[in-house]
Amino acid sequence: MQKVLSSDYVNQIRKIWSECGASSTSNTINESIYHLNKVRDIYDTLTIGESFIFIINHKSGTFDYVSPKSESILGYKSDEYTVELSLNLVHPEDLDYVISIHQQIYNINNNIIPQNRTNYKFNYDFRMRDSKGTIKQIHVQHFFLEHNKDFLPINFLCVMTDISQLKIGGIPTLSLFNIKNGLNNILNQKNDHIILTNKEKEIADYLIKGYTSQDIGEVLNISKHTVDTHRRNILKKNNCSNTTEFFSLFLEKKIASL
């Protein structure tokens, strides 16, 4: 029997989702499911392992749709696979990382040029236990599926792939890819266009992952004041009036260290 997860984790993830996007409609959901069903068989031939998909409803903090293959991968039928269950199945050592990754996705979403949000996908992998208690490594592809007229995400599509044949374990780490630009990994690539010092690049890397000035200061063992000074220099030398403008520039270009 699975150990029941603290409601704090469920509340955290729902709060992150609710702040990230707009309300969806049943018509929008039905259209999305229709298109997903049409391409599912083709997609299955392209993945490195068996996959299932689900659609996140931001405002209700629930899944609007879960594909039937959840049963063959994790042992739970689609109507059984809830937000509470999905978090309960995450390996305890990976759970805080997964919550942190969703917070990073929310932070990055807020700093992407709104009309470009559907151009990006987020990847990460972590351990889950299936209904029999077997540990599996699950790779997640997280997309902005649709947005409203104000370019707020209406729903997220998540593709969950069993990659246990490739690896088990490792620290869950977020990768961000530009779908329309050769699937470049933006968060972990070597940069070469915007010019920053080594320290400024280090701080920029933490900022894009959602760290505050206080967080960065603690990680780098420097004061919050010093971090804020570096942030002002980053904006000034790149002709950005605020951090959001810099993030948009960061996501479109590469950065090089001096």
ABEGO torsion letter per residue (X at the ends): XBBBBBAAAAAAAAAAAAAABBBBBAAAAAAAAAAAAAAAAAAAAABABBBBBBBBBAAAGBBABBBAAAAAAAGBBAAABBAAAAAAABBAAAAAAAAAAAAAAAAAAAABBAAAAAABBBBBBBBBBBAAGBBBBBBBBBBBABBBAAGBBABBBBBBBBAAAABBEEBBBBBBBBAAAGGBBAAABBBAABBBBAAAAAAAAAAAAGBBAAAAAAAAGBBAAAAAAAAAAAAAAAGBABAAAAAAAAAABBBBBX
